[in-house]
């Protein structure tokens, strides 16, 4: 489990150094971020110079969850394709998660992501 601050001007979410060392080589190139209401957002992973980032898809969190300025994300590594997340505003109050009769599955429209999804890989 780790926490990272989401600031709306950031296009990438940098992993804490310790978590990147422990899980950076294990994590898949595309992962799912799942909220408590089972909504899922696909995000690309970028690895560079020993650092790991959530990249493409990361900025979508701002509009989907109504993040105004800053938010704290608590992320739990479930498996190499899945992170469970909780989002709190800068005052520590948990944000409301969208509720739908069927949880939303929001995937990247990138060709690499599409090819990865349609390979033998299964998201958890």
PyMOL commands that place a pseudoatom at each C-alpha (Angstrom):
pseudoatom trace, name=CA, resn=UNK, resi=1, chain=A, elem=C, hetatm=0, pos=[0.000, 0.000, 0.000]
pseudoatom trace, name=CA, resn=UNK, resi=2, chain=A, elem=C, hetatm=0, pos=[1.209, 3.493, -0.720]
pseudoatom trace, name=CA, resn=UNK, resi=3, chain=A, elem=C, hetatm=0, pos=[-0.118, 7.010, -0.863]
pseudoatom trace, name=CA, resn=UNK, resi=4, chain=A, elem=C, hetatm=0, pos=[0.630, 9.637, -3.418]
pseudoatom trace, name=CA, resn=UNK, resi=5, chain=A, elem=C, hetatm=0, pos=[-0.541, 13.177, -3.838]
pseudoatom trace, name=CA, resn=UNK, resi=6, chain=A, elem=C, hetatm=0, pos=[-2.469, 13.924, -6.992]
pseudoatom trace, name=CA, resn=UNK, resi=7, chain=A, elem=C, hetatm=0, pos=[-2.021, 17.529, -8.064]
pseudoatom trace, name=CA, resn=UNK, resi=8, chain=A, elem=C, hetatm=0, pos=[-4.215, 18.577, -10.960]
pseudoatom trace, name=CA, resn=UNK, resi=9, chain=A, elem=C, hetatm=0, pos=[-1.384, 20.048, -13.028]
pseudoatom trace, name=CA, resn=UNK, resi=10, chain=A, elem=C, hetatm=0, pos=[0.550, 16.759, -13.038]
pseudoatom trace, name=CA, resn=UNK, resi=11, chain=A, elem=C, hetatm=0, pos=[0.169, 14.560, -16.103]
pseudoatom trace, name=CA, resn=UNK, resi=12, chain=A, elem=C, hetatm=0, pos=[1.931, 11.711, -14.323]
pseudoatom trace, name=CA, resn=UNK, resi=13, chain=A, elem=C, hetatm=0, pos=[1.721, 10.231, -10.842]
pseudoatom trace, name=CA, resn=UNK, resi=14, chain=A, elem=C, hetatm=0, pos=[5.157, 9.323, -9.518]
pseudoatom trace, name=CA, resn=UNK, resi=15, chain=A, elem=C, hetatm=0, pos=[5.431, 6.272, -7.297]
pseudoatom trace, name=CA, resn=UNK, resi=16, chain=A, elem=C, hetatm=0, pos=[7.307, 6.561, -3.993]
pseudoatom trace, name=CA, resn=UNK, resi=17, chain=A, elem=C, hetatm=0, pos=[10.901, 5.324, -4.415]
pseudoatom trace, name=CA, resn=UNK, resi=18, chain=A, elem=C, hetatm=0, pos=[10.564, 2.342, -2.082]
pseudoatom trace, name=CA, resn=UNK, resi=19, chain=A, elem=C, hetatm=0, pos=[7.393, 1.102, -3.765]
pseudoatom trace, name=CA, resn=UNK, resi=20, chain=A, elem=C, hetatm=0, pos=[8.973, 1.541, -7.200]
pseudoatom trace, name=CA, resn=UNK, resi=21, chain=A, elem=C, hetatm=0, pos=[11.960, -0.585, -6.105]
pseudoatom trace, name=CA, resn=UNK, resi=22, chain=A, elem=C, hetatm=0, pos=[9.799, -3.357, -4.653]
pseudoatom trace, name=CA, resn=UNK, resi=23, chain=A, elem=C, hetatm=0, pos=[7.024, -3.529, -7.281]
pseudoatom trace, name=CA, resn=UNK, resi=24, chain=A, elem=C, hetatm=0, pos=[8.342, -1.585, -10.284]
pseudoatom trace, name=CA, resn=UNK, resi=25, chain=A, elem=C, hetatm=0, pos=[9.584, -4.655, -12.146]
pseudoatom trace, name=CA, resn=UNK, resi=26, chain=A, elem=C, hetatm=0, pos=[6.471, -6.676, -11.315]
pseudoatom trace, name=CA, resn=UNK, resi=27, chain=A, elem=C, hetatm=0, pos=[3.801, -4.248, -12.471]
pseudoatom trace, name=CA, resn=UNK, resi=28, chain=A, elem=C, hetatm=0, pos=[2.308, -4.604, -15.958]
pseudoatom trace, name=CA, resn=UNK, resi=29, chain=A, elem=C, hetatm=0, pos=[2.606, -1.863, -18.617]
pseudoatom trace, name=CA, resn=UNK, resi=30, chain=A, elem=C, hetatm=0, pos=[-1.107, -1.076, -18.176]
pseudoatom trace, name=CA, resn=UNK, resi=31, chain=A, elem=C, hetatm=0, pos=[-3.014, -1.339, -14.905]
pseudoatom trace, name=CA, resn=UNK, resi=32, chain=A, elem=C, hetatm=0, pos=[-6.522, -0.848, -13.598]
pseudoatom trace, name=CA, resn=UNK, resi=33, chain=A, elem=C, hetatm=0, pos=[-7.288, 1.564, -10.751]
pseudoatom trace, name=CA, resn=UNK, resi=34, chain=A, elem=C, hetatm=0, pos=[-10.482, 0.370, -9.021]
pseudoatom trace, name=CA, resn=UNK, resi=35, chain=A, elem=C, hetatm=0, pos=[-12.481, 2.515, -6.620]
pseudoatom trace, name=CA, resn=UNK, resi=36, chain=A, elem=C, hetatm=0, pos=[-14.704, 1.194, -3.780]
pseudoatom trace, name=CA, resn=UNK, resi=37, chain=A, elem=C, hetatm=0, pos=[-17.771, 1.276, -6.109]
pseudoatom trace, name=CA, resn=UNK, resi=38, chain=A, elem=C, hetatm=0, pos=[-15.969, -1.044, -8.559]
pseudoatom trace, name=CA, resn=UNK, resi=39, chain=A, elem=C, hetatm=0, pos=[-15.460, 1.668, -11.217]
pseudoatom trace, name=CA, resn=UNK, resi=40, chain=A, elem=C, hetatm=0, pos=[-12.240, 0.960, -13.104]
pseudoatom trace, name=CA, resn=UNK, resi=41, chain=A, elem=C, hetatm=0, pos=[-9.876, 3.275, -14.945]
pseudoatom trace, name=CA, resn=UNK, resi=42, chain=A, elem=C, hetatm=0, pos=[-7.055, 1.940, -17.084]
pseudoatom trace, name=CA, resn=UNK, resi=43, chain=A, elem=C, hetatm=0, pos=[-3.745, 3.770, -16.694]
pseudoatom trace, name=CA, resn=UNK, resi=44, chain=A, elem=C, hetatm=0, pos=[-0.419, 3.266, -18.451]
pseudoatom trace, name=CA, resn=UNK, resi=45, chain=A, elem=C, hetatm=0, pos=[2.765, 2.670, -16.490]
pseudoatom trace, name=CA, resn=UNK, resi=46, chain=A, elem=C, hetatm=0, pos=[5.974, 4.452, -17.454]
pseudoatom trace, name=CA, resn=UNK, resi=47, chain=A, elem=C, hetatm=0, pos=[9.322, 3.221, -16.144]
pseudoatom trace, name=CA, resn=UNK, resi=48, chain=A, elem=C, hetatm=0, pos=[12.351, 5.466, -16.565]
pseudoatom trace, name=CA, resn=UNK, resi=49, chain=A, elem=C, hetatm=0, pos=[15.711, 5.608, -14.766]
pseudoatom trace, name=CA, resn=UNK, resi=50, chain=A, elem=C, hetatm=0, pos=[14.504, 3.473, -11.867]
pseudoatom trace, name=CA, resn=UNK, resi=51, chain=A, elem=C, hetatm=0, pos=[11.399, 5.589, -11.389]
pseudoatom trace, name=CA, resn=UNK, resi=52, chain=A, elem=C, hetatm=0, pos=[7.841, 4.418, -11.998]
pseudoatom trace, name=CA, resn=UNK, resi=53, chain=A, elem=C, hetatm=0, pos=[4.907, 6.640, -12.970]
pseudoatom trace, name=CA, resn=UNK, resi=54, chain=A, elem=C, hetatm=0, pos=[1.220, 6.319, -13.690]
pseudoatom trace, name=CA, resn=UNK, resi=55, chain=A, elem=C, hetatm=0, pos=[1.010, 8.113, -17.038]
pseudoatom trace, name=CA, resn=UNK, resi=56, chain=A, elem=C, hetatm=0, pos=[-1.656, 7.973, -19.797]
pseudoatom trace, name=CA, resn=UNK, resi=57, chain=A, elem=C, hetatm=0, pos=[-5.077, 7.970, -18.164]
pseudoatom trace, name=CA, resn=UNK, resi=58, chain=A, elem=C, hetatm=0, pos=[-3.795, 9.453, -14.889]
pseudoatom trace, name=CA, resn=UNK, resi=59, chain=A, elem=C, hetatm=0, pos=[-5.069, 12.956, -15.674]
pseudoatom trace, name=CA, resn=UNK, resi=60, chain=A, elem=C, hetatm=0, pos=[-8.591, 11.544, -16.231]
pseudoatom trace, name=CA, resn=UNK, resi=61, chain=A, elem=C, hetatm=0, pos=[-8.917, 11.036, -12.464]
pseudoatom trace, name=CA, resn=UNK, resi=62, chain=A, elem=C, hetatm=0, pos=[-9.295, 14.795, -12.021]
pseudoatom trace, name=CA, resn=UNK, resi=63, chain=A, elem=C, hetatm=0, pos=[-12.500, 15.124, -14.023]
pseudoatom trace, name=CA, resn=UNK, resi=64, chain=A, elem=C, hetatm=0, pos=[-13.972, 11.711, -13.166]
pseudoatom trace, name=CA, resn=UNK, resi=65, chain=A, elem=C, hetatm=0, pos=[-13.693, 12.182, -9.407]
pseudoatom trace, name=CA, resn=UNK, resi=66, chain=A, elem=C, hetatm=0, pos=[-14.142, 15.961, -9.329]
pseudoatom trace, name=CA, resn=UNK, resi=67, chain=A, elem=C, hetatm=0, pos=[-10.672, 16.712, -7.942]
pseudoatom trace, name=CA, resn=UNK, resi=68, chain=A, elem=C, hetatm=0, pos=[-10.449, 20.487, -7.717]
pseudoatom trace, name=CA, resn=UNK, resi=69, chain=A, elem=C, hetatm=0, pos=[-6.896, 21.229, -6.614]
pseudoatom trace, name=CA, resn=UNK, resi=70, chain=A, elem=C, hetatm=0, pos=[-5.268, 18.312, -4.858]
pseudoatom trace, name=CA, resn=UNK, resi=71, chain=A, elem=C, hetatm=0, pos=[-6.177, 14.884, -3.544]
pseudoatom trace, name=CA, resn=UNK, resi=72, chain=A, elem=C, hetatm=0, pos=[-4.507, 12.054, -1.650]
pseudoatom trace, name=CA, resn=UNK, resi=73, chain=A, elem=C, hetatm=0, pos=[-4.742, 8.634, -3.209]
pseudoatom trace, name=CA, resn=UNK, resi=74, chain=A, elem=C, hetatm=0, pos=[-4.202, 5.513, -1.179]
pseudoatom trace, name=CA, resn=UNK, resi=75, chain=A, elem=C, hetatm=0, pos=[-3.344, 2.692, -3.550]
pseudoatom trace, name=CA, resn=UNK, resi=76, chain=A, elem=C, hetatm=0, pos=[-3.204, -0.981, -2.663]
pseudoatom trace, name=CA, resn=UNK, resi=77, chain=A, elem=C, hetatm=0, pos=[-1.293, -3.297, -4.963]
pseudoatom trace, name=CA, resn=UNK, resi=78, chain=A, elem=C, hetatm=0, pos=[-3.675, -6.236, -5.527]
pseudoatom trace, name=CA, resn=UNK, resi=79, chain=A, elem=C, hetatm=0, pos=[-1.748, -7.832, -8.416]
pseudoatom trace, name=CA, resn=UNK, resi=80, chain=A, elem=C, hetatm=0, pos=[0.417, -6.771, -11.344]
pseudoatom trace, name=CA, resn=UNK, resi=81, chain=A, elem=C, hetatm=0, pos=[-2.652, -5.470, -13.213]
pseudoatom trace, name=CA, resn=UNK, resi=82, chain=A, elem=C, hetatm=0, pos=[-4.796, -4.063, -10.410]
pseudoatom trace, name=CA, resn=UNK, resi=83, chain=A, elem=C, hetatm=0, pos=[-4.611, -1.352, -7.753]
pseudoatom trace, name=CA, resn=UNK, resi=84, chain=A, elem=C, hetatm=0, pos=[-7.445, -0.670, -5.324]
pseudoatom trace, name=CA, resn=UNK, resi=85, chain=A, elem=C, hetatm=0, pos=[-7.756, 3.028, -4.533]
pseudoatom trace, name=CA, resn=UNK, resi=86, chain=A, elem=C, hetatm=0, pos=[-9.264, 5.418, -2.069]
pseudoatom trace, name=CA, resn=UNK, resi=87, chain=A, elem=C, hetatm=0, pos=[-9.297, 9.163, -2.746]
pseudoatom trace, name=CA, resn=UNK, resi=88, chain=A, elem=C, hetatm=0, pos=[-9.411, 11.934, -0.143]
pseudoatom trace, name=CA, resn=UNK, resi=89, chain=A, elem=C, hetatm=0, pos=[-9.420, 15.682, -0.627]
pseudoatom trace, name=CA, resn=UNK, resi=90, chain=A, elem=C, hetatm=0, pos=[-6.697, 17.854, 0.849]
pseudoatom trace, name=CA, resn=UNK, resi=91, chain=A, elem=C, hetatm=0, pos=[-8.701, 18.055, 4.109]
pseudoatom trace, name=CA, resn=UNK, resi=92, chain=A, elem=C, hetatm=0, pos=[-8.739, 14.268, 4.490]
pseudoatom trace, name=CA, resn=UNK, resi=93, chain=A, elem=C, hetatm=0, pos=[-12.390, 13.776, 3.529]
pseudoatom trace, name=CA, resn=UNK, resi=94, chain=A, elem=C, hetatm=0, pos=[-13.043, 10.820, 1.259]
pseudoatom trace, name=CA, resn=UNK, resi=95, chain=A, elem=C, hetatm=0, pos=[-14.418, 11.896, -2.118]
pseudoatom trace, name=CA, resn=UNK, resi=96, chain=A, elem=C, hetatm=0, pos=[-17.738, 10.488, -3.344]
pseudoatom trace, name=CA, resn=UNK, resi=97, chain=A, elem=C, hetatm=0, pos=[-17.223, 7.774, -5.943]
pseudoatom trace, name=CA, resn=UNK, resi=98, chain=A, elem=C, hetatm=0, pos=[-19.571, 7.670, -8.935]
pseudoatom trace, name=CA, resn=UNK, resi=99, chain=A, elem=C, hetatm=0, pos=[-22.287, 5.048, -8.467]
pseudoatom trace, name=CA, resn=UNK, resi=100, chain=A, elem=C, hetatm=0, pos=[-23.800, 3.332, -11.483]
pseudoatom trace, name=CA, resn=UNK, resi=101, chain=A, elem=C, hetatm=0, pos=[-26.097, 0.334, -11.833]
pseudoatom trace, name=CA, resn=UNK, resi=102, chain=A, elem=C, hetatm=0, pos=[-23.146, -1.301, -13.585]
pseudoatom trace, name=CA, resn=UNK, resi=103, chain=A, elem=C, hetatm=0, pos=[-19.698, -0.033, -12.531]
pseudoatom trace, name=CA, resn=UNK, resi=104, chain=A, elem=C, hetatm=0, pos=[-17.920, 1.848, -15.305]
pseudoatom trace, name=CA, resn=UNK, resi=105, chain=A, elem=C, hetatm=0, pos=[-14.893, 0.364, -17.049]
pseudoatom trace, name=CA, resn=UNK, resi=106, chain=A, elem=C, hetatm=0, pos=[-12.919, 3.209, -18.613]
pseudoatom trace, name=CA, resn=UNK, resi=107, chain=A, elem=C, hetatm=0, pos=[-10.174, 2.047, -20.930]
pseudoatom trace, name=CA, resn=UNK, resi=108, chain=A, elem=C, hetatm=0, pos=[-7.448, 3.898, -22.786]
pseudoatom trace, name=CA, resn=UNK, resi=109, chain=A, elem=C, hetatm=0, pos=[-8.013, 4.327, -26.522]
pseudoatom trace, name=CA, resn=UNK, resi=110, chain=A, elem=C, hetatm=0, pos=[-4.326, 3.829, -27.220]
pseudoatom trace, name=CA, resn=UNK, resi=111, chain=A, elem=C, hetatm=0, pos=[-3.533, 1.037, -29.695]
pseudoatom trace, name=CA, resn=UNK, resi=112, chain=A, elem=C, hetatm=0, pos=[-0.845, -0.435, -27.403]
pseudoatom trace, name=CA, resn=UNK, resi=113, chain=A, elem=C, hetatm=0, pos=[-3.330, -0.593, -24.515]
pseudoatom trace, name=CA, resn=UNK, resi=114, chain=A, elem=C, hetatm=0, pos=[-5.964, -2.182, -26.747]
pseudoatom trace, name=CA, resn=UNK, resi=115, chain=A, elem=C, hetatm=0, pos=[-3.497, -4.808, -27.977]
pseudoatom trace, name=CA, resn=UNK, resi=116, chain=A, elem=C, hetatm=0, pos=[-2.389, -5.539, -24.407]
pseudoatom trace, name=CA, resn=UNK, resi=117, chain=A, elem=C, hetatm=0, pos=[-6.005, -5.969, -23.244]
pseudoatom trace, name=CA, resn=UNK, resi=118, chain=A, elem=C, hetatm=0, pos=[-6.725, -8.380, -26.089]
pseudoatom trace, name=CA, resn=UNK, resi=119, chain=A, elem=C, hetatm=0, pos=[-3.639, -10.478, -25.480]
pseudoatom trace, name=CA, resn=UNK, resi=120, chain=A, elem=C, hetatm=0, pos=[-3.754, -13.460, -23.125]
pseudoatom trace, name=CA, resn=UNK, resi=121, chain=A, elem=C, hetatm=0, pos=[-3.455, -11.072, -20.172]
pseudoatom trace, name=CA, resn=UNK, resi=122, chain=A, elem=C, hetatm=0, pos=[-6.376, -10.937, -17.792]
pseudoatom trace, name=CA, resn=UNK, resi=123, chain=A, elem=C, hetatm=0, pos=[-7.050, -7.946, -15.578]
pseudoatom trace, name=CA, resn=UNK, resi=124, chain=A, elem=C, hetatm=0, pos=[-7.776, -8.874, -11.942]
for i in range(1, 124): cmd.bond("trace and resi %d" % i, "trace and resi %d" % (i + 1))
show_as sticks, trace
zoom trace
